[in-house]
Every structure is written in structure tokens, then in C-alpha cells.
Amino acid sequence: RHTGYADSATRARKLGRDEAILRAELEARPGDPFVLFNLGAVAVEREDWPAALGHLAASLAASAPSDSITRKLHALIARAHQQLGDPDAALAACRAGLAACPDDAELLFREGVVRRHAGDAAGAEACWRRVLGLRRPEEFASVDEGIYGHLTRRNLAVLAAERGDPAEAAAHW
């Protein structure tokens, strides 16, 4: 498991180096969706949500639905919209991704998070329960494995506790 760099200054230097390399690559291959995806990922890591959204949206526009990065693009776009305080756009990004891939755990998990923050506990719970019913994909995916288990169960435990169901909360914990 690659965890990056624990030291924030070292990580910031690496992200700066990565961005410089990617910008040079984008000059050589303007509009390349994979380069734009990676520029967006760097911006996400820096929590520069407007820049992330710009790169990710441009990457998605230039990508085919079958491209390996397309699922992740929808999830990252939804996250950027959520971080920018636009839950409607975040949900629209989740819906667009789920239209192409209805069983994408990361998109369902993100939709649940957005719904939870918007006060839609029932909608969040429905999303998270669907996640628990999914099998992990056979193909490589850059998805936190905890989505298929402890992260989703934690969220469901909190919802159960909030609605006064300690038995279900305990089962999820």
C-alpha cells in the first residue's frame, strides 16, 4: 500500500514537482484526459477545489465512458463540488457516474456522504446499504477498501444511534 509522505513539507515539494511535470506533459499533449486527471488529483490533494474541478471536468469531457479513469473522475468531481459547498452539483456528479456504472461503490459512498450532510439520512442510509451489498471489483481500482466495510459500517452505526436503535448501531460497530 502506497501511503505517500508523512512529512507535509516533503509532500508539498513532491506535489509541486508532480504538477510541474504534468504541466510540461500537458503542453506536449494538450487536452490529454489522463494528464488532466492527474493534474486534478494533485489539486485534490492540495485541497484546491476550484482548480481540481476545472482539471477533472476537462478530463471527463475528453474521456470515453469506458476509460479506466472515468469512474474515479465522477467521484472526484462530486467530492470537489461537495467541498465547494454545492451539494446539488455533487449529487448530479454522482448520478452521472452511477448512470454509467450503477454499482460503483465509491460513487454510492460519496452520494451517501453528500445526502447525510444535506440532512437526508434515509437517502444516505440507502446508499450505504447498497455499498455493503456489492462485491469488490476484480479489476484494479483506486478506491479505499474501507468503503466496502468499516467506513460504511461506521456511518450506518452513527445513523442507527441517532435514530435510537442501539442494537443496530452495535451490530455495525
Rosetta blueprint (number, residue, H / E / L):
1 R L
2 H L
3 T L
4 G L
5 Y L
6 A L
7 D L
8 S H
9 A H
10 T H
11 R H
12 A H
13 R H
14 K H
15 L H
16 G H
17 R H
18 D H
19 E H
20 A H
21 I H
22 L H
23 R H
24 A H
25 E H
26 L H
27 E H
28 A H
29 R L
30 P L
31 G L
32 D L
33 P H
34 F H
35 V H
36 L H
37 F H
38 N H
39 L H
40 G H
41 A H
42 V H
43 A H
44 V H
45 E H
46 R L
47 E L
48 D L
49 W H
50 P H
51 A H
52 A H
53 L H
54 G H
55 H H
56 L H
57 A H
58 A H
59 S H
60 L H
61 A H
62 A H
63 S L
64 A L
65 P L
66 S L
67 D L
68 S L
69 I L
70 T H
71 R H
72 K H
73 L H
74 H H
75 A H
76 L H
77 I H
78 A H
79 R H
80 A H
81 H H
82 Q H
83 Q H
84 L L
85 G L
86 D L
87 P H
88 D H
89 A H
90 A H
91 L H
92 A H
93 A H
94 C H
95 R H
96 A H
97 G H
98 L H
99 A H
100 A H
101 C L
102 P L
103 D L
104 D L
105 A H
106 E H
107 L H
108 L H
109 F H
110 R H
111 E H
112 G H
113 V H
114 V H
115 R H
116 R H
117 H H
118 A L
119 G L
120 D L
121 A H
122 A H
123 G H
124 A H
125 E H
126 A H
127 C H
128 W H
129 R H
130 R H
131 V H
132 L H
133 G L
134 L L
135 R L
136 R L
137 P L
138 E L
139 E L
140 F L
141 A L
142 S L
143 V L
144 D L
145 E H
146 G H
147 I H
148 Y H
149 G L
150 H H
151 L H
152 T H
153 R H
154 R H
155 N H
156 L H
157 A H
158 V H
159 L H
160 A H
161 A H
162 E H
163 R L
164 G L
165 D L
166 P H
167 A H
168 E H
169 A H
170 A H
171 A H
172 H H
173 W L
